[in-house]
Amino acid sequence: MKVNKKINILYISHSPFYNGAEISLLNILKNINRSIFEPFVAFPGSGPLMEEIRKMGIKTFVLKIERWIRFESDRQIKGSVIQQRVQNIIEIIENNSIDIVHTNTSVIIEGAIAAKLKNKPHFWHIHEFLPKYTELKTFLPIPVIYKLIDYLSDIVITVSNYAASQFNESILASKIKIVYNGVEEIWKNIDKDELKSEVKNKIHETAFSVLSVGYLTENKGYKEWLETANIVRNTIPNIKFNWIGNANKKDLKFFRRIIRLLKLKNIVEYKGFSDDIKFHLTNSDILLCASRNEAFPMIILEAMSSKLPVIATCCGGTNESVINNETGFMVPINSPSEMSKKIIELYHNQELRNSFGENGFRLFKSKFEIKIVIEEIEKLYHQVVFDCDSNSISEVDKNLIKSLFESYDKISNLHWKSM
């Protein structure tokens, strides 16, 4: 395909709110070369992420998009069938001369099918390690999901080697491209120590502060996190544990119940979602990632960007972002006692905290700065556009998609009823 115009890319997001995969998408949109690429973004509803992207001058759409990989809190779109949802995306592809479709998570499939039917290159950006993501429910066996991802994709981007390892030859190896998440340098042109002092004075915070960021679920290890707080308070009386992130009602209720039972109210605070992560990183001394499973957590990169030492569980992708005893400490999963020991060690050793912070910043600059990630993704976009076959979809593929439509809604509806 000869390119003599901008390359139009339709991104499909599963959520209009700020979580890890969505922030990864936002970072791409903020930094992609807009003189070459023209982004469009489809969402399943309105929300703050969509509003921010719209203010960037990017055309957005609100569509009926239903997850085929679901949380228990997700709800079915009544009266909606997959064929119509796919057709709505096809109309966007046709009306906006879309060249590439980029699905930003494994949990939605409509964009992939639409791209296949229009014979457009499709990128499937995988941020999850499905076999260990226990909160996500599937109505198809995971090996079947992998085969569909393979069939419906030209490129499968995974955010870590760990995330790629789940496919175990289910996806053609040449399609899999490992592209780490990337973030911008948070403290560029800012004196972090001076700003940190200003923030501490502003909010009268003198405690030793441990920060955790993420959607409040068991998978993020909040039970172990609270147990760690309970252990450490006996050694560090002026410690403060802060959790930043969204939460569903069920987990938040249980989280607060544990706080009451352990009498942690004075040292633990759930602050909810914040759109100013700089503020919280500035006012923290350690980042603690207590997760049970992570494909590749964004917050560790943001911590390294702000020269914050990290304590993280060995839960998959964290092993590719934290160098043990160099940029932070790695501890076993479900190990409050080990997390406590490392927090106490860093509390008593400011020189080590500073060393971890500086080493982490250098690692961030060499591997995880957003400009490095953007270069890799833009190369892949150019590659598939130039290699794209402009012929129509084959009759075999049409019949396969037709069979998928015929069975999908029936199986999906049964799954919704069982949830």
C-alpha positions as CSV (number, residue, x, y, z in Angstrom):
1,M,0.0,0.0,0.0
2,K,1.5,3.4,-1.0
3,V,1.0,6.0,1.7
4,N,0.6,9.6,0.5
5,K,-1.7,10.8,3.3
6,K,-1.9,10.6,7.0
7,I,-2.4,7.1,8.4
8,N,-5.8,7.0,10.1
9,I,-5.9,4.8,13.2
10,L,-9.0,3.8,15.1
11,Y,-8.3,2.9,18.7
12,I,-10.9,0.9,20.6
13,S,-10.9,1.4,24.3
14,H,-12.8,-0.8,26.8
15,S,-13.3,2.1,29.2
16,P,-13.5,5.9,29.3
17,F,-11.9,6.0,32.8
18,Y,-8.3,6.1,34.0
19,N,-6.7,2.8,34.8
20,G,-3.5,1.2,33.6
21,A,-4.3,0.2,30.0
22,E,-6.3,3.4,29.5
23,I,-3.4,5.5,30.7
24,S,-1.1,3.6,28.4
25,L,-3.4,4.5,25.5
26,L,-3.5,8.1,26.6
27,N,0.3,8.2,26.6
28,I,0.4,6.9,23.1
29,L,-2.1,9.5,21.9
30,K,-0.2,12.4,23.6
31,N,3.1,11.4,21.9
32,I,2.3,9.9,18.6
33,N,3.5,11.9,15.6
34,R,0.3,13.7,14.6
35,S,1.8,15.0,11.3
36,I,1.9,11.3,10.1
37,F,-0.8,9.6,12.1
38,E,-4.4,10.7,12.7
39,P,-6.0,9.0,15.7
40,F,-9.7,8.3,16.3
41,V,-10.9,6.7,19.5
42,A,-14.1,4.7,20.3
43,F,-15.4,4.2,23.8
44,P,-18.2,2.2,25.4
45,G,-19.4,5.3,27.2
46,S,-18.5,8.9,28.3
47,G,-16.0,9.6,31.0
48,P,-13.0,11.7,32.0
49,L,-10.5,9.9,29.7
50,M,-12.7,10.5,26.7
51,E,-13.1,14.2,27.6
52,E,-9.3,14.6,27.9
53,I,-8.7,13.0,24.6
54,R,-11.4,15.1,22.9
55,K,-9.7,18.2,24.2
56,M,-6.6,17.1,22.4
57,G,-8.4,17.6,19.2
58,I,-9.0,13.8,18.6
59,K,-12.3,12.7,17.2
60,T,-14.1,10.3,19.6
61,F,-17.1,8.0,19.4
62,V,-19.4,6.4,21.9
63,L,-20.5,3.0,20.8
64,K,-22.1,-0.1,22.3
65,I,-19.1,-2.2,23.1
66,E,-19.6,-5.3,25.3
67,R,-16.8,-7.2,27.0
68,W,-16.3,-10.8,26.1
69,I,-13.9,-11.1,29.1
70,R,-15.7,-9.7,32.1
71,F,-15.6,-8.6,35.7
72,E,-18.5,-9.7,37.9
73,S,-19.5,-6.1,38.2
74,D,-19.9,-5.7,34.4
75,R,-23.5,-5.5,33.0
76,Q,-24.9,-6.9,29.7
77,I,-26.1,-4.4,27.1
78,K,-29.8,-5.3,26.8
79,G,-31.1,-6.0,23.3
80,S,-27.6,-5.7,21.8
81,V,-26.2,-8.3,19.3
82,I,-22.5,-8.6,18.3
83,Q,-23.2,-8.3,14.6
84,Q,-24.8,-4.9,15.0
85,R,-22.0,-3.7,17.4
86,V,-19.4,-4.8,14.8
87,Q,-21.4,-3.0,12.0
88,N,-21.3,0.2,14.0
89,I,-17.5,0.1,14.0
90,I,-17.4,-0.8,10.3
91,E,-19.3,2.4,9.6
92,I,-16.7,4.4,11.5
93,I,-13.9,2.6,9.5
94,E,-15.7,3.5,6.2
95,N,-16.7,7.0,7.0
96,N,-13.3,8.0,8.3
97,S,-11.0,6.1,5.9
98,I,-9.4,4.2,8.7
99,D,-6.2,2.4,7.8
100,I,-5.5,0.5,11.1
101,V,-7.6,-0.7,14.0
102,H,-5.9,-0.9,17.3
103,T,-7.8,-2.7,20.2
104,N,-6.3,-1.6,23.5
105,T,-7.1,-4.6,25.6
106,S,-7.9,-8.3,25.4
107,V,-11.4,-7.9,26.9
108,I,-13.2,-6.6,23.8
109,I,-13.5,-8.2,20.4
110,E,-15.8,-6.0,18.2
111,G,-13.0,-3.9,16.7
112,A,-11.0,-7.0,15.8
113,I,-13.9,-8.5,13.9
114,A,-14.7,-5.2,12.1
115,A,-11.1,-4.9,11.0
116,K,-11.2,-8.5,9.7
117,L,-14.4,-7.9,7.7
118,K,-13.0,-4.7,6.2
119,N,-9.5,-6.3,5.6
120,K,-7.8,-3.6,7.6
121,P,-4.7,-4.3,9.7
122,H,-5.5,-5.0,13.3
123,F,-3.3,-4.5,16.3
124,W,-4.4,-6.3,19.5
125,H,-2.6,-4.7,22.5
126,I,-2.5,-7.2,25.4
127,H,-2.2,-5.7,28.9
128,E,-3.4,-8.8,30.8
129,F,-2.1,-12.2,31.8
130,L,-5.4,-14.0,31.5
131,P,-4.7,-17.4,33.3
132,K,-3.9,-15.6,36.5
133,Y,-6.3,-12.7,36.3
134,T,-8.8,-14.3,38.6
135,E,-11.3,-11.4,38.6
136,L,-11.8,-11.7,34.9
137,K,-14.5,-14.2,33.7
138,T,-14.5,-15.8,30.3
139,F,-17.3,-17.7,28.5
140,L,-14.8,-19.4,26.1
141,P,-11.9,-21.5,27.1
142,I,-8.7,-19.4,27.2
143,P,-7.0,-21.4,24.5
144,V,-9.9,-20.6,22.2
145,I,-9.6,-16.9,23.1
146,Y,-5.9,-17.0,22.1
147,K,-6.8,-18.6,18.8
148,L,-9.3,-15.9,18.0
149,I,-6.8,-13.2,18.9
150,D,-4.3,-14.9,16.5
151,Y,-6.9,-15.2,13.7
152,L,-8.2,-11.6,14.1
153,S,-4.8,-9.9,14.4
154,D,-1.9,-8.8,12.2
155,I,0.1,-7.7,15.2
156,V,-0.3,-8.7,18.9
157,I,1.5,-6.2,21.1
158,T,2.2,-7.5,24.6
159,V,3.5,-5.2,27.4
160,S,6.1,-7.7,28.7
161,N,7.8,-11.0,28.0
162,Y,5.6,-12.4,30.8
163,A,2.4,-11.3,29.1
164,A,3.7,-12.9,25.8
165,S,4.5,-16.2,27.6
166,Q,0.8,-17.0,28.2
167,F,0.2,-17.7,24.5
168,N,2.5,-20.8,24.5
169,E,2.5,-21.1,20.7
170,S,-1.2,-20.4,20.4
171,I,-0.4,-17.2,18.4
172,L,2.0,-17.1,15.5
173,A,5.4,-16.0,16.9
174,S,6.0,-13.5,14.1
175,K,2.8,-11.6,15.1
176,I,3.9,-11.1,18.7
177,K,5.8,-7.9,19.4
178,I,6.9,-7.0,23.0
179,V,6.6,-3.3,23.6
180,Y,6.9,-2.2,27.2
181,N,4.6,0.4,28.5
182,G,6.2,3.9,28.6
183,V,5.6,7.0,30.6
184,E,6.8,10.6,30.3
185,E,9.5,11.9,32.6
186,I,7.4,13.2,35.5
187,W,10.0,15.6,37.0
188,K,11.5,17.1,33.8
189,N,12.6,20.7,34.5
190,I,11.4,20.4,38.1
191,D,13.5,20.3,41.3
192,K,11.9,17.3,42.9
193,D,13.4,17.8,46.4
194,E,12.3,21.4,46.5
195,L,8.8,20.5,45.3
196,K,8.6,17.7,47.8
197,S,9.4,20.0,50.6
198,E,6.7,22.5,49.4
199,V,4.1,19.7,49.2
200,K,4.9,18.4,52.6
201,N,4.6,21.8,54.1
202,K,1.3,22.4,52.2
203,I,-0.5,19.4,53.6
204,H,1.4,19.2,56.9
205,E,2.5,15.6,56.1
206,T,5.6,14.6,58.1
207,A,5.0,10.8,58.2
208,F,7.1,8.3,56.3
209,S,4.8,7.6,53.4
210,V,4.2,4.3,51.5
211,L,2.2,4.7,48.3
212,S,0.3,2.1,46.3
213,V,-1.6,2.8,43.2
214,G,-4.1,0.6,41.3
215,Y,-7.7,-0.6,41.0
216,L,-8.6,-1.9,44.5
217,T,-9.0,-5.7,43.9
218,E,-7.7,-8.9,45.6
219,N,-5.4,-9.3,42.5
220,K,-3.7,-6.1,43.6
221,G,-2.9,-7.7,46.9
222,Y,-4.7,-5.2,49.2
223,K,-5.2,-7.9,51.9
224,E,-1.5,-8.5,52.1
225,W,-0.9,-4.7,51.9
226,L,-3.1,-4.1,55.0
227,E,-1.4,-6.9,56.8
228,T,1.9,-5.3,56.0
229,A,0.7,-2.0,57.4
230,N,-0.4,-3.8,60.6
231,I,3.1,-5.3,61.1
232,V,5.1,-2.2,60.3
233,R,3.3,0.2,62.6
234,N,4.8,-1.6,65.6
235,T,8.3,-0.5,64.4
236,I,7.7,2.8,62.6
237,P,5.1,4.8,64.6
238,N,5.0,7.7,62.1
239,I,4.3,5.6,59.0
240,K,1.4,6.3,56.6
241,F,0.1,3.9,53.9
242,N,-1.9,5.5,51.1
243,W,-3.8,3.7,48.4
244,I,-4.8,5.6,45.2
245,G,-7.2,4.2,42.6
246,N,-10.7,3.3,41.7
247,A,-12.6,0.5,43.5
248,N,-15.9,-1.4,43.2
249,K,-18.3,-1.3,46.2
250,K,-17.7,-4.9,47.2
251,D,-13.9,-4.7,47.6
252,L,-14.0,-1.2,49.1
253,K,-16.4,-2.4,51.8
254,F,-14.2,-5.3,52.7
255,F,-11.1,-3.1,52.6
256,R,-12.6,-0.7,55.1
257,R,-13.9,-3.6,57.2
258,I,-10.3,-4.9,57.6
259,I,-9.1,-1.4,58.5
260,R,-11.7,-1.3,61.3
261,L,-10.9,-4.8,62.6
262,L,-7.1,-4.1,62.7
263,K,-7.6,-0.6,63.9
264,L,-5.5,0.9,61.1
265,K,-7.6,4.0,60.6
266,N,-4.7,6.3,61.8
267,I,-2.1,4.9,59.4
268,V,-4.0,3.7,56.3
269,E,-6.0,5.9,54.0
270,Y,-7.9,5.0,50.8
271,K,-7.8,8.2,48.7
272,G,-9.8,7.0,45.7
273,F,-9.0,8.0,42.2
274,S,-6.6,10.9,41.6
275,D,-5.7,12.6,38.3
276,D,-2.6,14.1,39.9
277,I,-0.2,11.2,40.4
278,K,2.7,13.7,40.5
279,F,1.4,15.1,43.8
280,H,1.2,11.7,45.5
281,L,4.6,10.5,44.2
282,T,6.1,13.7,45.5
283,N,4.6,13.1,48.9
284,S,5.8,9.5,49.2
285,D,9.0,7.8,50.2
286,I,8.4,4.3,48.8
287,L,6.2,2.7,46.2
288,L,4.8,-0.6,47.3
289,C,3.4,-3.0,44.7
290,A,1.8,-6.0,46.6
291,S,0.1,-7.5,43.5
292,R,-0.5,-11.2,43.0
293,N,-0.4,-10.9,39.2
294,E,0.8,-8.1,37.0
295,A,1.5,-8.0,33.2
296,F,3.5,-4.8,33.5
297,P,2.4,-2.1,36.0
298,M,2.5,1.5,34.8
299,I,3.0,2.9,38.3
300,I,6.4,1.3,38.8
301,L,7.6,3.2,35.7
302,E,6.1,6.4,37.1
303,A,7.8,5.8,40.4
304,M,11.2,5.3,38.7
305,S,10.6,8.4,36.6
306,S,10.2,10.3,39.9
307,K,13.3,8.6,41.5
308,L,11.2,6.7,44.0
309,P,12.4,3.4,45.4
310,V,10.2,0.4,44.7
311,I,9.2,-2.7,46.7
312,A,7.3,-5.1,44.4
313,T,6.2,-8.7,44.5
314,C,7.6,-11.2,42.0
315,C,4.3,-11.5,40.2
316,G,5.2,-11.6,36.5
317,G,5.9,-8.4,34.6
318,T,7.4,-6.7,37.7
319,N,10.5,-8.8,37.2
320,E,11.1,-6.9,34.0
321,S,10.9,-3.5,35.5
322,V,12.5,-3.8,38.9
323,I,16.1,-4.9,39.4
324,N,16.4,-6.5,42.8
325,N,18.8,-4.7,45.2
326,E,19.5,-2.1,42.5
327,T,16.3,-0.1,41.8
328,G,14.3,-1.6,44.6
329,F,13.4,-4.8,46.4
330,M,11.6,-7.8,45.0
331,V,9.7,-10.0,47.4
332,P,7.6,-13.2,47.1
333,I,3.8,-12.9,46.4
334,N,1.7,-13.0,49.5
335,S,4.5,-12.1,51.9
336,P,3.6,-9.3,54.3
337,S,6.5,-10.2,56.6
338,E,9.0,-9.8,53.7
339,M,7.4,-6.5,52.6
340,S,7.5,-5.3,56.2
341,K,11.2,-6.1,56.5
342,K,12.1,-4.2,53.3
343,I,10.0,-1.2,54.3
344,I,11.8,-1.0,57.6
345,E,15.2,-1.4,56.0
346,L,14.5,1.5,53.6
347,Y,13.1,3.6,56.4
348,H,16.3,3.3,58.3
349,N,18.6,3.9,55.2
350,Q,18.0,7.1,53.3
351,E,21.2,6.6,51.4
352,L,19.9,3.3,50.0
353,R,16.5,4.9,49.1
354,N,18.4,7.6,47.2
355,S,20.6,5.0,45.4
356,F,17.5,2.9,44.4
357,G,15.8,6.1,43.2
358,E,18.7,7.2,41.0
359,N,19.3,3.7,39.6
360,G,15.6,3.4,38.8
361,F,15.6,6.8,37.0
362,R,18.5,5.7,34.8
363,L,16.7,2.4,34.0
364,F,13.6,4.4,33.1
365,K,15.5,6.7,30.8
366,S,17.1,3.8,29.0
367,K,14.1,1.5,28.5
368,F,10.7,3.0,29.5
369,E,10.6,6.6,28.5
370,I,7.5,7.1,26.3
371,K,9.5,8.3,23.3
372,I,11.2,4.9,23.1
373,V,7.8,3.1,23.1
374,I,6.3,5.5,20.5
375,E,9.2,4.8,18.1
376,E,8.6,1.1,18.3
377,I,4.8,1.4,17.8
378,E,5.1,3.8,14.9
379,K,7.5,1.4,13.1
380,L,5.0,-1.3,13.5
381,Y,2.2,0.9,12.1
382,H,4.4,1.8,9.0
383,Q,5.2,-1.9,8.5
384,V,1.7,-3.2,8.4
385,V,0.3,-0.3,6.3
386,F,3.0,-0.8,3.6
387,D,2.5,-4.6,3.7
388,C,-1.3,-4.4,3.7
389,D,-3.2,-6.4,1.1
390,S,-5.9,-4.2,-0.3
391,N,-8.0,-7.1,-1.6
392,S,-11.4,-7.9,-0.1
393,I,-11.9,-10.5,2.6
394,S,-12.0,-14.1,1.4
395,E,-15.2,-16.1,1.3
396,V,-13.7,-18.5,3.8
397,D,-13.2,-15.7,6.3
398,K,-16.7,-14.4,5.7
399,N,-18.1,-17.8,6.5
400,L,-16.0,-18.1,9.6
401,I,-17.2,-14.7,10.9
402,K,-20.8,-15.6,10.0
403,S,-20.4,-18.8,12.1
404,L,-18.9,-16.7,15.0
405,F,-21.9,-14.3,14.9
406,E,-24.4,-17.2,14.9
407,S,-22.9,-18.8,18.1
408,Y,-21.5,-15.8,20.0
409,D,-24.7,-14.2,21.3
410,K,-26.2,-17.5,22.5
411,I,-23.1,-18.5,24.4
412,S,-22.6,-14.9,25.7
413,N,-26.2,-14.7,27.0
414,L,-25.8,-17.9,28.9
415,H,-22.6,-16.6,30.5
416,W,-24.3,-13.3,31.5
417,K,-27.1,-15.3,33.2
418,S,-24.6,-17.4,35.2
419,M,-22.8,-14.3,36.6
